[in-house]
Amino acid sequence: MDSYGNNTWSTQDQGLKIKANKYGQSSTWALVSELNDYTGLPPRSWAQTNELDINANGADTPESLYDPKQSDRKLLYLSAGPHGFDQYVAGKDYDVGNRVINVDRSGIAAIYICTRSGKTGFRKLEFPDHIHGLVTDGTVVWMRGADYRVGIGVGIWANRDNNDQNVSFNTFLSGNIVVRNAFIDTTQISLTERNSAVIRLAANQIIDFSAEGTNDSKNHHTLQFSNYMGHNQLAYQVKGTTEFSVDDNGNTWSGGILMSRKGLRLASMTRQQILNIPDPQEGMEINDSDDHMPVIFENGHWYPILLGKYIE
């Protein structure tokens, strides 16, 4: 295709367009591309590759340096949306198979499918709010289909055929590109559920801060949540040795010196609150707010740490 138009967004010239329409319940794939290697030999340079290219000149919009949505060039653009049907109309003739959008009794926009031809009535009805629910409307019978809104389970899925343990990736996502804003930018993402997350990791999965493109540099400085032997902790490790960790109870451990520019502060409690602490541990220190002095737990008892003369 050679495009000579100057209509920008209003006209979208397409070198290749594939459209697959689904009218039944078969699994539907708009595009399947396979690269099959029948040699039985290890790969040589660029043995199997699917490629997408953009060749152009000049920088993208200045705004795209901080707002990716305003980019005019996108190497890969993924889009999804609800399929549009006509709105329901009272007093109109419909045939079997016609689909309309209407609001159900719960206030949710849904698709309704005509299962008996006729003309819709003018009386306000409560349309069913469950899948396959039926309602008679004038001489038409409607069956509720799906919600109008669409949900996509996953955007990109890397599959291992038949869950075959003989398939692996050395690296799934990488490159040698120059990035001027961010390699991953989630500022336009909306998290709508209370338990949503931008990134979700399983326990014992490592984040590495030290890679230099060599095997020897891997996992020198890592962060991971570990549930080793039932002990949950978020740990920063240097070459496999934990230097700092926080467990689920808020207990903090450091293999070095704790320093703070604003000083360290003990938790402050009344004497009775201190005595009511369940299962205090040896060496625990707390500030006694009644007597205005720190106390320490040793040998089964709390002892005051006597203060000397204040400094001047």
Secondary structure, DSSP 4 states (H G I P E B T S, - for coil): -------GGGS---S--------SSS---S--------S-S---TT-S---------S---GGGGT-GGG-S--SS-----PPP-EEP-TT-EE-TT-EEEEE-TTS-EEEEEEEE-EE--SS------STT-EEEETTEEEEEEEESS---S-S-----GGG-TT---S-SS------SS-SS--TT----STT--SS---TT-EEES---SSSTTTTSEEEEEE-GGG--EEEEEETTEEEEEEETT--EEESS----TT-----EE-HHHHHT-SS--TT-EEEETTTTEEEEEETTEEEE----PPP-
